[in-house]
Amino acid sequence: MKKSITYQSRFSIVEYVVSVRKNVSMSVMRMALTFSKLFSSVLEEHISPMQSLRVIHLVVACLFAVMPASMPLLLRLLFIGWFGLTVLQLLQGDETD
């Protein structure tokens, strides 16, 4: 009896995690679609949801690289490197889209 309850509770936890992951991914895609519509209206050309996620990633990387003033130099260099990699990903993603 205890084993069946244990397996049942583990199974329900797995189901819960799967449903949360599904809800989060649906929310992210909904947000990406909203931002792609916004970017498309501003730029007056079609922007895909993946391109809008890349632009949001670029903005976050830029904020981390530029905004904090009292940051150790090594950490700032890491954030600047992250920003550079994000720019490269955005440029390479535009070629493949």
Backbone hydrogen bonds in HBPLUS format (Angstrom, degrees):
<---DONOR---> <-ACCEPTOR-->    atom                        ^
c    i                          cat <-CA-CA->   ^        H-A-AA   ^      H-
h    n   atom  resd res      DA  || num        DHA   H-A  angle D-A-AA Bond
n    s   type  num  typ     dist DA aas  dist angle  dist       angle   num
A0005-ILE N   A0001-MET O   3.19 MM   4  6.46 154.3  2.26 147.1 153.9     1
A0006-THR N   A0002-LYS O   2.90 MM   4  6.11 159.9  1.94 152.0 157.7     2
A0007-TYR N   A0003-LYS O   2.88 MM   4  6.07 168.9  1.90 154.6 157.3     3
A0008-GLN N   A0004-SER O   2.91 MM   4  5.91 149.5  2.01 136.0 145.2     4
A0009-SER N   A0005-ILE O   2.88 MM   4  6.07 156.7  1.93 148.7 154.2     5
A0010-ARG N   A0006-THR O   2.96 MM   4  6.19 159.1  2.00 150.4 156.3     6
A0011-PHE N   A0007-TYR O   2.89 MM   4  6.01 157.0  1.94 144.5 151.2     7
A0012-SER N   A0008-GLN O   2.94 MM   4  6.16 153.5  2.01 145.6 152.6     8
A0013-ILE N   A0009-SER O   2.99 MM   4  6.19 145.8  2.11 141.9 150.9     9
A0014-VAL N   A0010-ARG O   3.00 MM   4  6.27 156.2  2.06 148.8 154.9    10
A0015-GLU N   A0011-PHE O   2.92 MM   4  6.21 159.5  1.96 148.3 154.1    11
A0016-TYR N   A0012-SER O   2.91 MM   4  6.07 151.7  2.00 139.1 146.9    12
A0017-VAL N   A0013-ILE O   2.92 MM   4  6.19 161.3  1.95 151.7 155.9    13
A0018-VAL N   A0014-VAL O   2.94 MM   4  6.15 161.6  1.98 152.5 157.6    14
A0019-SER N   A0015-GLU O   2.92 MM   4  6.12 156.5  1.98 146.8 153.4    15
A0020-VAL N   A0016-TYR O   2.89 MM   4  6.12 155.8  1.95 150.8 157.6    16
A0021-ARG N   A0017-VAL O   2.93 MM   4  6.10 162.4  1.96 148.7 153.7    17
A0022-LYS N   A0018-VAL O   2.95 MM   4  6.13 155.9  2.01 145.3 152.1    18
A0023-ASN N   A0019-SER O   2.93 MM   4  6.12 158.1  1.98 145.7 151.4    19
A0024-VAL N   A0020-VAL O   2.88 MM   4  6.09 158.5  1.92 152.6 158.4    20
A0025-SER N   A0021-ARG O   2.95 MM   4  6.13 164.3  1.98 149.2 153.5    21
A0026-MET N   A0022-LYS O   2.96 MM   4  6.14 153.4  2.03 145.0 152.6    22
A0027-SER N   A0023-ASN O   2.95 MM   4  6.13 151.9  2.03 142.8 150.6    23
A0028-VAL N   A0024-VAL O   2.91 MM   4  6.16 156.5  1.96 152.0 158.2    24
A0029-MET N   A0025-SER O   2.99 MM   4  6.16 161.0  2.03 145.7 150.7    25
A0030-ARG N   A0026-MET O   2.91 MM   4  6.07 149.9  2.01 142.2 150.9    26
A0031-MET N   A0027-SER O   2.91 MM   4  6.12 154.9  1.97 145.3 152.0    27
A0032-ALA N   A0028-VAL O   2.83 MM   4  6.07 155.9  1.88 148.1 155.3    28
A0033-LEU N   A0029-MET O   2.90 MM   4  6.07 153.0  1.97 143.2 150.1    29
A0034-THR N   A0030-ARG O   3.02 MM   4  6.26 154.2  2.08 143.5 150.4    30
A0035-PHE N   A0031-MET O   2.88 MM   4  6.16 165.7  1.90 154.4 158.1    31
A0036-SER N   A0032-ALA O   2.83 MM   4  5.97 150.9  1.92 143.2 152.0    32
A0037-LYS N   A0033-LEU O   3.03 MM   4  6.25 150.2  2.13 142.9 150.0    33
A0038-LEU N   A0034-THR O   3.02 MM   4  6.34 154.7  2.09 146.0 153.4    34
A0039-PHE N   A0035-PHE O   2.78 MM   4  6.01 171.0  1.79 158.7 160.2    35
A0040-SER N   A0036-SER O   2.86 MM   4  5.87 151.4  1.94 138.9 147.5    36
A0041-SER N   A0037-LYS O   2.99 MM   4  6.17 150.9  2.08 142.3 149.4    37
A0042-VAL N   A0038-LEU O   3.02 MM   4  6.29 151.5  2.10 148.7 156.9    38
A0043-LEU N   A0039-PHE O   2.83 MM   4  5.90 170.4  1.84 153.6 156.8    39
A0044-GLU N   A0040-SER O   2.81 MM   4  5.34 124.8  2.12 131.4 143.3    40
A0052-SER N   A0048-SER O   3.01 MM   4  6.37 153.4  2.08 151.9 159.8    41
A0053-LEU N   A0049-PRO O   3.00 MM   4  6.28 149.9  2.09 143.4 151.2    42
A0054-ARG N   A0050-MET O   3.00 MM   4  6.27 149.9  2.09 143.0 151.2    43
A0055-VAL N   A0051-GLN O   2.96 MM   4  6.26 151.1  2.04 146.5 154.1    44
A0056-ILE N   A0052-SER O   2.99 MM   4  6.23 157.7  2.04 147.3 153.0    45
A0057-HIS N   A0053-LEU O   2.94 MM   4  6.13 156.6  2.00 144.7 151.3    46
A0058-LEU N   A0054-ARG O   2.92 MM   4  6.16 149.6  2.02 142.9 151.1    47
A0059-VAL N   A0055-VAL O   2.96 MM   4  6.27 155.6  2.02 149.7 155.5    48
A0060-VAL N   A0056-ILE O   3.01 MM   4  6.28 162.6  2.04 153.4 157.5    49
A0061-ALA N   A0057-HIS O   2.98 MM   4  6.16 161.9  2.01 148.3 153.5    50
A0062-CYS N   A0058-LEU O   2.91 MM   4  6.08 153.0  1.98 146.5 154.2    51
A0063-LEU N   A0059-VAL O   2.93 MM   4  6.18 158.1  1.98 149.1 154.7    52
A0064-PHE N   A0060-VAL O   3.04 MM   4  6.31 159.2  2.09 150.9 155.9    53
A0065-ALA N   A0061-ALA O   3.02 MM   4  6.16 142.4  2.16 140.3 150.6    54
A0066-VAL N   A0062-CYS O   2.94 MM   4  6.00 147.3  2.05 152.3 159.6    55
A0067-MET N   A0063-LEU O   3.00 MM   4  5.38 152.4  2.08 136.0 144.8    56
A0076-ARG N   A0072-PRO O   2.98 MM   4  6.29 157.6  2.03 153.6 160.7    57
A0077-LEU N   A0073-LEU O   2.87 MM   4  6.14 154.3  1.94 149.9 156.8    58
A0078-LEU N   A0074-LEU O   2.98 MM   4  6.28 149.9  2.07 144.0 152.1    59
A0079-PHE N   A0075-LEU O   3.00 MM   4  6.32 158.1  2.05 149.7 154.9    60
A0080-ILE N   A0076-ARG O   2.88 MM   4  6.15 151.6  1.96 147.9 156.3    61
A0081-GLY N   A0077-LEU O   2.89 MM   4  6.10 153.2  1.96 144.8 152.1    62
A0082-TRP N   A0078-LEU O   2.90 MM   4  6.19 151.8  1.98 145.4 153.5    63
A0083-PHE N   A0079-PHE O   2.91 MM   4  6.15 152.6  1.99 143.1 150.4    64
A0084-GLY N   A0080-ILE O   2.91 MM   4  6.22 155.4  1.97 146.8 153.2    65
A0085-LEU N   A0081-GLY O   2.91 MM   4  6.20 161.0  1.94 152.1 156.7    66
A0086-THR N   A0082-TRP O   2.95 MM   4  6.13 149.0  2.04 143.7 152.6    67
A0087-VAL N   A0083-PHE O   2.95 MM   4  6.27 150.6  2.04 147.8 155.6    68
A0088-LEU N   A0084-GLY O   3.02 MM   4  6.34 159.5  2.06 149.2 154.5    69
A0089-GLN N   A0085-LEU O   2.90 MM   4  6.15 156.9  1.95 146.4 152.8    70
A0090-LEU N   A0086-THR O   2.92 MM   4  6.12 153.9  1.99 145.4 152.4    71
A0091-LEU N   A0087-VAL O   2.95 MM   4  6.22 158.7  1.99 151.7 157.1    72
A0092-GLN N   A0088-LEU O   2.86 MM   4  6.04 161.3  1.90 153.0 158.3    73
A0093-GLY N   A0089-GLN O   2.81 MM   4  5.81 147.9  1.91 141.6 151.0    74
A0094-ASP N   A0090-LEU O   3.08 MM   4  6.24 143.3  2.22 139.6 147.9    75
A0096-THR N   A0092-GLN O   3.28 MM   4  6.61 145.9  2.40 141.6 149.8    76
A0097-ASP N   A0093-GLY O   3.00 MM   4  6.07 139.5  2.17 145.4 155.4    77
